[in-house]
Amino acid sequence: MFPFSAVVGHDDLRLALLLNAVHPGIGGVLVRGEKGTAKSTIVRALAALLPELDVSQGCRFGCVPGSTDCPDAPHESVERRPAKLVELPVGATEDRLVGSLDLEKALTEGVRAFQPGLLAAAHRGVLYVDEVNLLHDHLVDLLLDAAAMGRAHVEREGVSISHPSQFLLVGTMNPEEGELRPQLLDRFGLTVAVKAARDVGVRTEVIRRRLAYEADPVPFAAKWAEEDAALKRQIEHARENLKAVSLPDGELRRIAAVCAAFEVDGMRADLVVARAATAHAAWRGARQVEETDVEVAVRLALPHRRRRDPFDEPGIEEQQLEDAMRQAAEHAEEPEEGPDDDGPGGGELPEPQEGPAGNGNAPRDRPAPEPAPAFKARLLEVPGVGEGAPGKRSRARARTGRIVRSSKVDGNGLHLVDTLTNAAPHQQARGRSGPGLLLTAGDLRKAVREGKESNLVLFVVDASGSMAARQRMSAVSGAVVSLLRDAYQRRDKVGVVTFRGNQAEVALPPTTSVDAAATRLKKMRTGGRTPLADGLLKAHRVLEIERLRDPRKRPLVVLLTDGRATSSGLGGDPMKDALKAAGLLEQTAVVVVDCEQGHIRLGLAQKIAEALQGTCVRLDQLSADHLAGVVRAA
């Protein structure tokens, strides 16, 4: 293993990991960075620095000696072993994470026995998730439950068990491959962004050390063994001194003031900053938390908690931090007299300016207006049952999810009940004598599961002059932002096609980074005629390319238009060309969002939806709250 001390640079990451080693209650570290920046290398090297543990001998869960809440209790003897670094692969199954029925004992001995999973192995150690932003949602839910309660509960296949599972959660991710769910993001105590050094000297030293390690790892590790041993001793001393470190009331007020200034949600941020500041003081060998400890903790604990929306930029600007610390200094000197509800950056969004009414020809090209306030979008899903990557949008056959039936051919994993049911009538004829079952290949049944998949959601947006009239584009932009937020939560891949003037363009090729889609939307230009046929043709070409890349990812096209067609690159009648182009998308799930407003409606969007064999909904029907209101009224 590459030595921790041999890693060049990444001072913030090293400090964040060491503070968690001193005080595991901080809650772990999320490492954000571009590919090839040694994120995994330094995390794996941390395990060698963690102090050894006293554990109950023979305990499958690594429990503290004398613990009574362990399924393997009582324990008789104690052993000492290193802390474990357990890796959770992105493609892991639910059985591997939480544990499952020991099938070998169940089938051969006729007894129910629990086989522990990775949550048990990681107890009192480090649970490392590489590419944590790509982790399947059902595993994220299980991980959140265990991280919140410090215990793992298993209720499945006739097994009911609860065991301790307290671990240091460390995750790495590349933001280009998609963001992390807000629920999991908040569970990480600290976050660090890493980048490759641009200094030639630093890059040269990185290459030199890596090549030396690959040439002969043993002497290379021995060269850095003394520095790693010194770090390990410092961690042990800091742990011993942690309880003696005091947190003055003034510093508590400073922490509360800084967190309030950054408008973070909940109180977890305050607690994490307090723990990190205390750990930093212990790491320095101090007996009392000071302002410098709080500032270090704030830099590491608040960047990912400032993101109130998935499209907000992460991180803290230096000037913002200086201003917040300066304001907090006043609170540290004396108690606050009363609450202050006026946060920075308050106020309503600027009122979009009303554009001139038009018939498809705008007087000039102009940027899109500010989006209207976002809302909770209703679920738009692809009909049928797919086989795509796990997500939260459309029905799909999956490796996880609820069991809908059993099959001799299709499925994932053993359907235990149906297997036993098929084998039971034949036991006497097979000469069974004993507790175990006699099975043949014909008895085996596989579990067919149904869950949810993610989809490719392609937004096709009419940006012509007619859409820009009467604040319509502001409402459309707000709707797209709302649908993008929904796609972010459902782990979809998204793309944006816009059409205006004489042609359509791919504003954003399909990507998992939905915040990039929101950024492109803000830069969108509006005005000109309405080449609807060109927009549909461009969407068709994008989907054809994506089908070659990933045939299993089913697409959903969301067309936002008023249905008008006033120009066409095909040279014919604009509306006829649009209806002809719609035929190319007949086999694709399409939702047409009718953006027409006013008392007089031409119903052109409905005709387009019929040609596409899709669904037509009005712009105001995209809100889940509107849909719920209709259901309640009925």
C-alpha positions in Angstrom: 0.0 0.0 0.0 1.2 3.5 -0.9 2.4 5.3 2.3 0.2 8.1 3.6 3.2 10.4 4.1 4.5 9.9 0.5 1.4 11.6 -1.1 2.4 14.9 -2.5 0.2 17.9 -1.8 -3.5 17.7 -1.0 -3.0 19.3 2.5 -6.7 19.9 3.1 -7.6 16.3 2.3 -4.8 15.0 4.5 -6.0 17.2 7.4 -9.7 16.2 6.9 -8.9 12.5 7.0 -6.6 12.9 10.1 -9.3 14.9 12.0 -11.8 12.1 11.3 -9.2 9.6 12.6 -8.9 11.7 15.8 -12.7 12.2 16.2 -14.8 9.6 14.2 -17.9 11.5 15.3 -17.2 14.2 12.7 -18.9 12.0 10.2 -16.5 11.2 7.4 -15.1 12.9 4.4 -16.3 13.4 0.8 -13.5 13.9 -1.7 -14.5 15.8 -4.9 -12.1 16.0 -7.7 -11.2 15.4 -11.3 -9.9 12.0 -12.4 -6.3 11.0 -11.7 -5.7 13.1 -8.6 -4.8 10.3 -6.2 -8.1 10.5 -4.3 -8.3 6.7 -3.8 -4.6 6.4 -3.1 -4.6 8.6 -0.1 -7.9 7.3 1.3 -6.6 3.7 1.2 -3.3 4.8 2.8 -5.3 6.1 5.8 -6.1 2.6 7.1 -2.5 2.0 8.1 -2.5 5.0 10.4 -5.6 4.1 12.4 -5.0 2.8 16.0 -5.5 -0.9 16.7 -8.8 -2.0 18.3 -9.7 -4.3 21.2 -12.4 -6.6 19.9 -14.3 -9.6 21.2 -12.5 -12.7 19.9 -14.4 -14.6 17.3 -17.1 -11.8 17.0 -18.2 -11.5 13.4 -19.1 -7.8 14.0 -15.9 -6.6 15.7 -17.8 -5.4 18.8 -16.3 -3.7 21.8 -15.4 -6.3 24.5 -18.2 -6.6 27.0 -20.9 -5.3 24.7 -24.3 -6.9 25.2 -26.1 -5.7 22.1 -24.2 -7.9 19.7 -25.9 -10.9 18.1 -22.8 -13.0 18.9 -22.8 -12.1 22.6 -21.7 -13.2 25.1 -18.0 -13.0 24.4 -15.4 -14.6 26.6 -12.0 -13.4 25.4 -10.4 -10.3 23.8 -8.1 -9.9 20.9 -6.3 -6.9 19.3 -6.4 -6.2 15.6 -6.0 -3.3 13.1 -8.9 -1.2 12.1 -10.4 -2.3 8.8 -10.8 -0.4 5.6 -13.9 -1.9 3.9 -14.6 -1.0 0.3 -18.2 -0.8 -1.0 -18.2 -1.4 -4.8 -20.6 0.7 -6.9 -22.1 -2.5 -8.3 -22.6 -4.2 -4.9 -25.9 -6.0 -4.2 -28.1 -5.4 -1.2 -27.2 -8.8 0.1 -23.5 -8.0 0.1 -24.1 -4.7 1.9 -26.4 -5.7 4.8 -26.0 -9.5 4.8 -28.3 -12.3 4.1 -29.4 -15.8 4.9 -26.6 -18.3 4.9 -27.9 -20.5 2.1 -25.4 -23.2 2.6 -26.5 -23.9 6.1 -30.1 -23.4 5.3 -30.1 -26.0 2.5 -27.7 -28.5 4.0 -28.4 -28.3 7.8 -31.9 -26.9 7.7 -31.1 -24.1 10.1 -31.5 -20.3 9.6 -28.2 -18.5 10.0 -27.2 -14.9 9.2 -24.2 -14.2 7.0 -22.9 -10.6 7.8 -22.4 -8.1 5.1 -20.1 -5.1 4.5 -21.9 -3.0 7.2 -20.8 -5.5 9.8 -17.3 -5.7 8.5 -16.9 -1.9 8.6 -18.0 -1.5 12.2 -15.4 0.6 14.1 -13.4 1.0 10.9 -13.6 2.9 7.6 -16.3 2.3 4.9 -14.9 3.5 1.6 -17.1 4.2 -1.4 -15.2 5.0 -4.6 -17.4 6.9 -7.1 -20.0 7.4 -4.4 -22.2 9.6 -6.7 -22.8 6.5 -8.9 -23.9 4.3 -6.1 -27.3 2.7 -6.6 -30.1 4.5 -4.8 -31.4 1.5 -2.9 -27.8 1.1 -1.4 -27.7 4.8 -0.6 -30.9 4.4 1.4 -29.5 1.5 3.4 -26.3 3.4 4.0 -28.1 6.4 5.2 -30.1 4.4 7.7 -27.0 2.7 9.1 -25.0 6.0 9.3 -27.9 7.7 11.1 -28.6 5.0 13.7 -25.2 3.4 14.1 -26.9 0.1 13.7 -27.9 -2.1 10.7 -31.3 -3.8 10.8 -32.0 -6.8 8.6 -35.5 -8.1 8.0 -35.5 -10.6 5.1 -35.9 -14.2 4.1 -37.0 -15.2 7.5 -34.0 -13.5 9.2 -34.5 -10.7 11.7 -31.3 -9.3 13.2 -29.8 -6.0 14.4 -26.1 -5.4 14.9 -23.9 -2.3 15.6 -22.5 -0.6 12.5 -20.6 2.6 13.3 -18.0 3.5 10.7 -16.0 6.4 9.2 -17.7 7.0 5.9 -15.2 8.2 3.2 -16.4 8.7 -0.4 -14.7 9.9 -3.6 -16.4 11.3 -6.7 -15.8 13.1 -10.0 -18.4 15.9 -10.3 -18.3 15.5 -14.1 -20.1 12.2 -13.7 -23.1 13.6 -11.8 -23.8 15.1 -8.4 -24.6 13.4 -5.1 -28.1 13.1 -3.6 -28.6 15.9 -1.0 -29.6 13.3 1.7 -26.2 11.5 1.4 -24.3 14.7 0.8 -25.3 16.0 4.2 -24.2 12.8 5.9 -20.5 13.5 5.1 -19.0 15.6 7.9 -16.3 17.3 5.8 -15.7 17.8 2.1 -12.6 18.5 0.2 -12.1 19.5 -3.5 -8.8 18.2 -5.0 -7.2 19.3 -8.2 -4.0 18.2 -10.0 -1.2 20.6 -9.3 -0.2 23.0 -12.1 3.3 23.5 -10.7 5.9 21.7 -12.7 8.0 20.8 -9.7 5.1 19.3 -7.8 4.0 17.2 -10.8 7.6 16.0 -11.3 7.8 14.8 -7.7 4.5 13.0 -8.0 5.7 11.1 -11.1 9.1 10.3 -9.4 7.5 8.9 -6.3 4.9 6.8 -8.1 7.5 5.3 -10.4 9.7 4.5 -7.5 6.8 2.8 -5.7 5.9 0.7 -8.7 9.5 -0.3 -9.3 9.9 -1.7 -5.7 7.1 -1.1 -3.2 8.8 -2.6 -0.1 11.9 -0.4 0.1 9.8 2.6 -0.9 7.3 2.0 1.9 10.2 1.4 4.3 11.6 4.9 3.4 8.4 6.5 4.6 7.6 4.1 7.5 9.1 6.4 10.2 6.9 9.4 9.1 3.8 7.3 9.0 4.6 5.9 12.4 5.0 9.5 13.8 1.5 10.4 12.3 0.0 7.3 13.9 1.5 8.2 17.3 0.1 11.8 16.9 -3.3 10.4 16.1 -3.2 8.2 19.3 -2.1 11.2 21.4 -4.8 13.5 20.0 -7.4 10.8 20.7 -6.3 10.6 24.3 -6.3 14.4 24.7 -9.7 14.9 22.9 -11.8 14.7 26.0 -9.6 17.2 27.8 -10.1 19.9 25.1 -12.6 22.5 26.2 -15.0 24.4 23.8 -15.6 27.9 25.3 -19.0 29.4 25.1 -17.7 32.2 23.0 -16.4 29.8 20.4 -19.8 28.0 20.4 -21.5 31.3 19.6 -18.9 32.0 16.9 -19.7 28.6 15.3 -23.5 29.2 15.5 -23.0 32.7 14.0 -21.0 31.4 11.0 -23.4 28.6 10.2 -26.3 31.1 10.5 -24.6 33.5 8.1 -24.2 30.8 5.5 -27.9 29.8 5.9 -27.2 26.1 6.2 -30.1 23.8 6.7 -30.6 22.1 10.1 -28.2 21.8 13.0 -25.9 19.1 11.7 -23.5 21.7 10.3 -23.1 23.4 13.7 -22.4 20.0 15.4 -19.9 19.0 12.8 -18.0 22.3 13.0 -17.8 22.0 16.8 -16.5 18.4 16.6 -14.0 19.3 13.9 -12.7 22.4 15.7 -12.3 20.3 18.9 -10.4 17.6 16.9 -8.2 20.2 15.3 -7.3 21.7 18.8 -6.4 18.2 20.0 -4.3 17.6 16.9 -2.4 20.8 17.7 -1.9 19.7 21.2 -4.0 22.6 22.6 -6.3 22.4 25.6 -8.9 24.8 24.3 -10.6 25.6 21.0 -9.6 28.9 19.5 -10.7 31.0 16.5 -8.2 29.4 14.2 -9.7 25.9 14.9 -13.2 27.1 14.1 -12.0 28.7 10.8 -10.3 25.4 9.7 -13.5 23.5 10.6 -15.7 25.9 8.7 -13.6 25.6 5.5 -14.0 21.8 5.6 -17.6 21.4 6.9 -19.7 24.0 5.1 -18.9 24.1 1.4 -21.2 21.2 0.5 -23.9 22.4 2.9 -24.3 25.7 1.2 -25.9 24.1 -1.8 -29.6 24.8 -1.2 -30.3 23.7 -4.8 -28.5 21.0 -7.0 -27.7 23.8 -9.5 -25.8 26.0 -7.0 -22.1 26.1 -7.3 -20.3 24.3 -4.4 -17.6 25.8 -2.3 -17.0 28.9 -0.2 -15.4 32.1 -1.6 -12.6 33.5 0.5 -14.2 36.9 0.8 -17.5 35.3 2.1 -15.6 33.3 4.7 -13.7 36.4 5.9 -16.9 38.4 6.1 -18.7 35.7 8.0 -15.8 35.2 10.5 -15.6 39.0 11.1 -19.3 39.2 11.8 -19.1 36.1 14.0 -16.4 37.7 16.1 -19.0 40.1 17.5 -21.1 37.2 18.7 -18.1 35.4 20.2 -17.5 38.4 22.6 -21.0 38.6 24.1 -24.3 36.6 23.8 -26.8 37.5 21.1 -29.7 39.6 22.5 -32.3 38.2 20.0 -32.8 36.2 16.9 -32.2 37.8 13.5 -34.3 36.3 10.8 -33.0 38.5 7.9 -30.5 36.4 6.0 -28.2 37.6 3.3 -29.4 37.4 -0.2 -33.1 37.5 0.7 -35.8 38.9 -1.4 -37.8 37.8 -4.3 -36.7 37.0 -7.8 -36.8 39.9 -10.2 -40.0 40.3 -12.0 -39.5 39.1 -15.6 -40.1 41.8 -18.1 -43.1 41.3 -20.4 -42.0 40.9 -24.0 -43.8 42.1 -27.1 -46.6 39.9 -28.5 -45.5 38.2 -31.7 -46.6 35.9 -34.5 -43.4 33.9 -34.7 -41.1 36.7 -35.8 -39.3 38.5 -32.9 -38.0 42.0 -33.6 -34.5 41.0 -32.3 -32.5 38.2 -30.8 -32.3 38.4 -27.0 -31.3 36.3 -23.9 -33.9 34.2 -22.2 -35.6 35.9 -19.3 -35.1 34.8 -15.7 -36.8 31.5 -15.0 -40.1 31.6 -13.0 -40.0 30.1 -9.5 -39.4 26.4 -9.6 -41.9 23.8 -8.3 -42.1 20.1 -7.5 -42.6 18.4 -10.8 -45.0 15.6 -11.4 -43.6 12.2 -12.4 -43.2 11.7 -16.1 -42.3 8.1 -16.9 -41.7 5.8 -19.9 -44.5 3.2 -20.4 -43.7 -0.5 -20.1 -40.9 -2.3 -18.3 -37.3 -1.6 -19.1 -33.9 -3.0 -18.1 -31.9 0.2 -17.6 -29.6 1.4 -14.9 -31.1 1.7 -11.4 -32.9 5.0 -10.8 -36.3 6.4 -9.7 -38.3 7.1 -12.8 -39.7 4.1 -14.8 -40.5 0.5 -14.1 -37.7 -1.9 -14.9 -36.5 -5.5 -14.3 -33.6 -5.2 -11.9 -31.2 -7.0 -9.7 -32.8 -5.4 -6.7 -36.3 -4.3 -5.8 -39.5 -6.1 -4.9 -39.8 -9.7 -6.0 -42.8 -10.0 -8.4 -42.5 -13.7 -9.3 -40.1 -16.6 -9.8 -38.8 -18.1 -13.0 -36.7 -21.2 -14.0 -34.8 -19.1 -16.6 -34.9 -15.3 -15.9 -34.1 -13.5 -12.7 -31.4 -12.6 -10.2 -30.6 -14.7 -7.2 -32.4 -17.6 -5.7 -36.1 -17.5 -4.9 -35.8 -19.5 -1.8 -39.5 -20.1 -1.0 -40.4 -21.4 -4.5 -37.2 -23.5 -4.6 -38.1 -25.2 -1.4 -41.8 -25.5 -2.5 -40.8 -27.3 -5.7 -38.3 -29.6 -3.9 -40.5 -30.6 -0.9 -42.9 -33.0 -2.6 -40.0 -35.1 -3.9 -38.0 -35.6 -0.7 -39.5 -39.1 0.1 -38.9 -40.3 -3.4 -35.3 -39.1 -3.3 -34.7 -41.0 -0.1 -34.1 -38.0 2.2 -33.1 -39.0 5.7 -31.9 -36.0 7.8 -32.5 -32.3 8.3 -31.1 -31.2 4.9 -33.0 -31.1 1.6 -32.1 -33.1 -1.5 -32.2 -30.7 -4.4 -31.9 -31.1 -8.2 -31.3 -28.5 -10.9 -34.9 -28.6 -11.8 -36.0 -27.4 -8.3 -34.1 -24.1 -8.5 -36.2 -21.0 -9.1 -34.8 -17.5 -9.7 -36.3 -14.3 -8.3 -37.7 -11.9 -10.8 -37.5 -8.5 -9.3 -39.0 -5.2 -10.4 -37.6 -1.8 -9.4 -37.1 1.6 -11.0 -34.7 2.7 -13.7 -33.2 6.0 -14.7 -33.9 7.3 -18.2 -32.5 9.6 -20.8 -34.7 12.7 -20.6 -34.2 14.9 -23.7 -35.7 18.4 -23.4 -36.7 19.9 -26.8 -37.4 23.6 -26.1 -39.1 26.0 -28.5 -37.1 29.3 -28.1 -38.7 31.2 -30.9 -40.2 34.7 -30.8 -43.8 33.5 -30.2 -42.6 31.7 -27.0 -40.9 34.8 -25.8 -44.1 36.8 -25.8 -46.1 37.6 -22.7 -43.6 36.2 -20.2 -44.2 32.8 -21.6 -40.5 32.0 -21.9 -40.0 32.8 -18.2 -42.7 30.2 -17.3 -41.1 27.7 -19.7 -37.6 28.2 -18.2 -39.0 27.7 -14.7 -40.7 24.5 -15.8 -37.5 23.1 -17.4 -35.5 24.0 -14.2 -38.2 22.1 -12.2 -38.0 19.1 -14.5 -34.2 19.2 -14.4 -34.3 19.1 -10.6 -36.6 16.2 -10.8 -34.2 14.4 -13.2 -31.3 15.1 -10.7 -33.2 13.4 -7.9 -34.2 10.4 -10.1 -30.6 9.9 -11.4 -31.5 10.5 -15.1 -29.3 11.4 -18.0 -30.4 14.7 -19.5 -29.9 16.6 -22.8 -31.3 19.9 -24.2 -32.2 20.7 -27.8 -33.5 24.2 -28.7 -34.9 25.5 -31.9 -35.5 29.0 -33.2 -34.9 31.1 -36.3 -34.1 28.7 -39.2 -32.5 25.8 -37.3 -32.2 23.6 -34.2 -29.1 23.0 -32.1 -28.0 20.7 -29.4 -27.6 23.1 -26.5 -26.3 20.3 -24.3 -25.4 16.7 -25.4 -26.8 14.0 -23.1 -25.0 14.0 -19.7 -25.5 13.0 -16.1 -24.5 16.5 -15.0 -27.9 18.2 -14.7 -26.4 21.3 -13.3 -24.6 21.8 -16.7 -28.0 21.7 -18.3 -29.3 24.4 -16.0 -26.2 26.6 -16.8 -26.8 26.1 -20.6 -30.5 27.0 -20.1 -29.6 30.4 -18.6 -27.4 31.2 -21.6 -30.1 30.3 -24.1 -31.0 32.9 -26.7 -34.6 33.5 -27.8 -36.3 35.1 -30.8 -37.0 34.4 -34.5 -39.3 32.0 -36.3 -40.3 28.5 -35.2 -38.6 25.6 -37.0 -40.5 22.9 -35.2 -39.6 20.2 -37.8 -35.9 20.9 -37.4 -36.2 20.6 -33.6 -37.9 17.1 -33.9 -35.3 16.0 -36.5 -32.4 17.1 -34.2 -34.0 15.2 -31.3 -34.3 12.1 -33.5 -30.6 12.2 -34.4 -29.5 12.7 -30.8 -31.5 9.7 -29.7 -30.1 7.5 -32.5 -26.6 8.3 -31.3 -27.5 7.6 -27.7 -29.1 4.2 -28.6 -25.8 3.1 -30.0 -24.0 4.1 -26.8 -26.5 2.5 -24.4 -29.3 0.5 -25.9 -30.9 -0.3 -22.5 -31.4 3.3 -21.5 -34.9 4.2 -22.6 -35.5 7.8 -23.7 -38.2 10.2 -22.7 -38.6 13.3 -24.9 -40.2 16.4 -23.3 -41.2 18.8 -26.0 -42.1 22.3 -24.7 -43.9 24.3 -27.4 -47.1 26.2 -28.3 -47.4 24.0 -31.4 -46.7 26.7 -34.0 -44.5 26.0 -36.9 -43.5 29.0 -39.1 -40.3 27.9 -40.8 -38.7 24.7 -41.9 -35.3 23.7 -43.2 -36.9 21.0 -45.3 -38.3 23.5 -47.8 -42.0 22.6 -47.5 -45.0 23.6 -45.5 -43.7 24.2 -42.0 -46.6 22.4 -40.2 -46.7 19.5 -42.6 -43.0 19.1 -42.3 -43.3 19.1 -38.5 -46.0 16.4 -38.6 -43.8 14.3 -41.0 -40.8 14.7 -38.7 -43.0 13.6 -35.7 -43.3 10.2 -37.4 -39.6 9.5 -36.7 -40.3 9.6 -32.9 -43.4 7.3 -32.9 -41.6 4.6 -31.1 -40.3 7.0 -28.4 -42.1 8.0 -25.2 -43.0 11.7 -25.7 -44.6 14.3 -23.5 -45.7 17.4 -25.2 -46.0 20.4 -22.8 -48.5 22.8 -24.3 -47.2 26.3 -23.6 -50.0 28.2 -25.3 -51.6 30.8 -23.0 -54.6 33.0 -23.1 -58.4 32.5 -23.5 -58.2 31.6 -27.2 -56.2 28.4 -27.8 -55.5 26.9 -31.2 -54.8 23.4 -29.9 -51.8 22.9 -32.1 -49.7 21.2 -29.4 -52.4 18.6 -29.0 -52.1 17.8 -32.8 -48.3 17.5 -32.5 -48.8 15.1 -29.5 -51.2 13.0 -31.5 -48.7 12.8 -34.4 -46.0 11.7 -31.9 -48.4 9.2 -30.3 -47.5 10.9 -27.0 -49.2 12.6 -24.1 -50.1 16.3 -24.0 -50.2 18.3 -20.8 -50.5 22.0 -20.2 -47.7 23.9 -18.7 -49.5 24.5 -15.4 -50.2 20.7 -15.1 -46.5 19.9 -14.7 -46.7 20.7 -11.0 -47.2 17.8 -8.6 -49.1 20.1 -6.3 -51.6 20.9 -9.1 -52.0 17.2 -9.8 -52.7 16.5 -6.1 -55.2 19.4 -6.0 -57.1 17.9 -9.0 -57.2 14.5 -7.2 -58.5 16.0 -4.0 -61.1 18.0 -5.9 -62.3 14.8 -7.6 
